[in-house]
Amino acid sequence: MNFEFTEEQIMLRKTVRDFTDKEIMPYIADWDRQGKFDSSLLPKLAELGLMGVCIPEKYGGSGMDYNALAIVCEELERGDTAFRTAVSVHTGLNSMTLLQWGTEEQKLKYLVPQAKGEKIGAFGLTEPSAGTDVAALQATATKQGDYYLLNGQKTWISLCDIADYFLVFAYTGEKSERHKAISAFIVERSWDGFSSKAIKGKHGIRSGNTGEIFFENVKVPKENLLGEEGEGFKIAMAALDNGRFTVAAGAVGQIMACIEASIKYAHERETFGKEIGRHQLVQQMIAKMEAGFQMSRLLVYRAGELKNQGKRNTRETSLAKWQACDFANAAANDAVQIHGAYGYSDEYPVERYLRNSKAPVIYEGTREVHTIMQAEYVLGYRQDKPLSKKLPAWEN
């Protein structure tokens, strides 16, 4: 494996970093206090080709590889988790799933405008009673002639008030059949019976748009069934392989932000007649951040290379997501400690990093779920089978 960044990737990182420094960093503290998601940044990301960075050019994307998507997520989360989340959900969970499972007609109708950033995509799996236990979902889609009648509710949906199109999972068969009876659908916001409501009072990612979506007798054309009936669980798991990859990459960016903030403060602050960076316990915390950063980035790019080859990467992506998110949470906690009492104030960004770092440890598979997955791989209890629809390999 070549660990050198290509010239294209170096330029991409600079482009996203410049965007973050100009469009996010100066305003994010106020947006966080206000609980405001500035959706005007999404068209700006689209102008740079970042809303479909790893989608093939034939479908409106930039045609770059999957590690280019990791770079985008790293640099955006260095600014704030909310904007990495927007790209994660739009590209990782939605667009990449359409690329993998959609028909040509679905790709032309939905993927192309999403890759161009003309339309925004989101993902609807979690429900009030269904998170880790996907089969506990209550949403139903009953076939009636040429359409399905969709009823139910989803929660903790990123871009709930912003997205135009949603990938939604619901039972099309008997709930007693559990995973085998779940199907996936492409749902448009404009359809009758669809509504959404933002969730307020979140602990972190306050500048992100997160909430609930509701379906009351929404008529979904049969052409909007993604895959076949009963393939919804497989599609959801494939989507999570993509989403978890972007979350892991974002966590690398958050560690990077913690390191940058801590280095700056360690040089500015003096105690006992010297910079606090000279104190060994402060050095120890910064060294731990650097170790977590380097290890997490290697795990992420390893998973990305498997994606580039069109290979199954559930095990590798799970490990990257688990470790990177745990390292980011620990780095944010240490960054607050390095800042002392100032770290407890929003005068400095590290308290926001700490609040933001908790959610990724929970969503898209809790740390406990990934711990069990990794143990079962090692013990031989879990083995990945090739997917019926492979992730398209990136071609240089």
N, C-alpha and C positions, 0 to 999 in steps of 0.2 A: 504494500500500500504506500502510495506517495503522500507524504505529510506536508508537502509544499503547496501553498495556495497558488492558483493560477493568476495570471495578470488580470483576467476577467473578474475573479473573485476578490482580488485586492481592490480593484476599482469599485466593485459592488459594495464592499465594506466601507470604503471612503464615502460613497454616495449616501448610504444609509446613515452613517455616523454624522455626516454634515447635515442631513435632514433632521436627525434627532437633536443635534446641538442647536439648530436654528428654530425648528418648529415645535419641539416638545419641551426641552430643558427650561427655557425661560418662563414657561406658563404652567408647568405641571403642578407645582405646589398649590397654586390658586385653584386649578381644576379639581385637584384632590380635595381641597377644603370645601369646595362647592358641590362635590359629587357630580361634576359635569364631564360628559364625554363629548369632545369636540369632533363631530363627524365630518367637519370640513377638511380634516386631514386625510380622509380616505381617498377623495379624488386626487389629492396631491401625491399620495402613494401610488395611485394608478398611473399618473403621468410619468412616474419614474419606472413603470413596469413592474412594481413590487407586489401587486395584488394577484399576479399569476406568474411569479418568477420562475417556477419549475414546471409550468404547464407548457406543452409543445406549442410552437408558433402557429401551427395549423388550427389550433383552438383558441387563438388570441393571446397566448402567453408569451413570456420572454424566452422560453426554450432553454433555460439554464438547468443545471443539475440540482439534485436534492440537497446537497450541502450548501448550495447557494441560498436555498430557503432557510437553512440553519443560520447562515450569516445574517440574513435579514432579521430573523427572530432574536438573535443575540443582540444586535445593535439597537433594535427597537426597545427591547426590555431594559437595556442600559438606560433608556429614557424613562420608561414606565411600563409596567406589566399590562396595563389596559390596551396599549396599542399593539404589543406583541400578541395579546389575546385576540384582537380583531383579525390579525393576519392568520393566526393559528386556526381560528374557527372558519373563516372565509376560505382559506386555501387548504389547510391541513385536513380539517374534518369534512368540509363540503366539496370543494372543487376537486381535490385529489381523489375523493370517493367517486365523484361523477366520472372522472377520467378512467378509473379502474372498473366501474360497474355499469356505467351508462351506455345506452344504445347510441348509435350515431346521431339519431334525431334528437335525443335528450342532450347530447353534448353540444350540438349546434344551437339548440334553443336556450339552454341554461348555462353550460360551461363557458361558451365563448364570451357572452357579456360579463360573466363573473371574472374570467381571466383578464379581461380588459378593464375591470373595475367599474363598468357601467352599471352593474347590478351587484348587490352584496348578498352573500350566502351565509347561512347559519345552520345549526345542528340541534335537533330536538330528540334527545334520548331520555334524559333524566326526568323523573316524576317525583311528586312528594313522597311516594312509598317505594320508588324504584330507583336505586343508584347502582351500587355494586351488584345487587341482585336484579339484573336486567329483566328476568322473567317475571318479576313482580309488577311490571308496568300494567296500567289499567286501560290505556288508550285502545280504541277499537276502530277498525276500518271494515265496514260491511259492504260486500259487493252487491250492487244493484244495477244490473244491465251494463251500461258503458262507463260507469263510475263507481267509486267507493265512497261510502258515507263515513266520514272521519269524525270521531268524538273523543274528547279527552283533554288532558292538561299536561303541560311540560313545565318544569321549573329549573332555575339556575341556567337559563338560556342566555348566552352571550349574544349581544347585538339584537336582543328581542324587539326593540323598538326601531331598529335601523335596517335590518336585513329585508331584502325583497323576496328571497327564496329560502326555504327551510327543508332540510332532510329530516323527515319525521318517521318514527318507528311506532308501529301499532300492531295489535293482534288481528290477524285475518282468519284465524282458526280458533279452535277450542283452547282456552287458557290452560287446561290440564295437559296439553301437549308442550307447554312452556316454550323453550327456545325455537322449536320446530314450527311454531305457528305465528312467528313474528315476521312482518314484512316491512319494507322501507318505501317511502313515498317522497316525491318532490312536491312541496306545497307552496303556493304563492300567497303572499300577504294580502293581495287585493281580493281574494275570494271571499264570498259571503260566509259568515260564521267564524271567521278568524279574528282574534283580538289578542292584545298583549298588554302587559303591565310591568313596569320596572320595580325592582326590589330596592328599597332604601335601607340605610343604616348598616351597610356592610362593614366588616372589620377592616378589610383591605380592598385593593383595586377599586377604590371609590370613584375614580375617574372613568371607570368602564361602565358600559350599558349592559346590565344583567337583570333578568326578570323572568316572568312567566308568559307562556303563550297558551291560548285556549282555542279549542275546536268544537263548534256546536253545529253538527250536521253539515260539515264542510264537504262539498262535492269535489272529489279528486278524480279527474279523468283516468281511465285505466291505463292510458299511455304514460302516466306519471308514476306508475309502479316501477321502482328501481330494482333491477334483477327480477327474480321470480318470486311468487308467493312462497313464504316460508324461508326465504334466504336472508331475512332482515337481520338476524343475529350475526350471521357470518359477515354481512356488510358492515354492521356496527363495529365488530371487532377489527375488521380491516381498516375502517375509518380511524379507530383508536390507535392503531399502529402509526398512522400518519399524524394524528393529533398529538400523541405522546411524544413523538419525535420533535415537534415544534415546541412543546412545553419544555422538554429537556434542553433544547437549544436556547430558549429564553432564559432558563435558569442559569446557564453559562453566562449570559449577558448580565444577569443580576449580580452574580459573583463579581464580575468585572466592575460593575458600578460600585459595589461595596469596597473593593480594593482601591479604586480611584479615590473615593471619598475618604477612606481611612488613611491613605498615603498623604493626601493633602492636609488633613487635620493633624496627622502625626508630625508633619514638618512645621506646622503653624503653632501648635500648642506646646508650651514649655512648662515643665515642673521640675523642681529641685535643680534649677539652673541649666537644664538641657531639654532639647526636643523630646517629646514623649516617645518618638520613634527609636530613641536610644535605649529605652527601657526594655529589658528582655521579654517581659510578659506581653508587651504590646507587639514586639517582633514575633513572638510565638503565634499570636492571633492572626497577624498578617500572613505569616508563613503557612498557616493552616488554610487560609483563604486561597493562597496561590496554589497550594497542592490540590485543593478541591476544584479550582478552576481548570487546571491542566488535566486532571483525571477526567473531569466531566466532559470537557471538549473532546478528548480522545474517544470517549464512549459514544458521544453524539455523532462524530464524523465516521466512526466505524459503522454505526447503524445506517448513516447516510450513504456510505459506499455500497452497502448491501442493497439499498433502495435503487441506487444508480444501476446496479446489475439486474434489477428485477427479481431479487431473491426475497424469500420470506425472512422477516426480521423481527418477529414478535418478541423473541427472547432478548435480543440485543437492545431493542428499543425500550423494553420494560426495564432492563438494568440501567440504561442511560437515564430514563425518566426518574426512576427511584433515587439513584445516587445523586444526580445533578440537583434535584429539588431538595434533597436533604442537605447537600453541601451549601445550597443557596440560603436555606433557612438558618443554618449554622453560621454562615458568613455574615448574614444580616444581624444576627444576634451579637456576634463579636464586634461588628462595626458600631453598633449602639454602645457596647461596653467601652470601646476605644474612645468614643466621643464623650463618655461620662454623662453628666447631667444634660449636656447639650444634645446628646443623642436621643433624649426623651422628648425633645422639642422639635416641632416641624420647621424650626429655623434651619435645620440641617436635614438632608434627604434621607438619612439612614433610618429614621423611625418609620418612614413610608416604606422603605425597602423591607423592614421587618414585618410590617403589617401585610404587605403584598406577598411576601414569601410563604405565608402559611397556606393560602388557597391551593397552590400547585401541589402541595404535599397531600392534598385531599382529592382534588378532582382528577378525572381521567385515570382512575385507579389509585386508591390510597396507598400510602407507603406499606401498609400491612398486606394489601393485595399483592403488590409487587414482591414483597418479601416471600410470601407463600409461593408465588409463581417461580421465583428463582430457585427456591429450595426444591420444588417439585421437578424442575428441569434437571437439577444436579442428581436427585434421587432416582430419576428415570420414571417418575409417575406421570410426567407431562411430556408430550412430543408433538411438535408442530407438523401438520400435514400441509402439503401444497394447496394453496387456494385455488378454487375453480376459476377465478378471474385474477390473474397475476397483475401486480403493479407494473405498468409499462416501464421497461428499462429506458434509462436516459442514454441517448446516443450523441456522442461527441461530434 
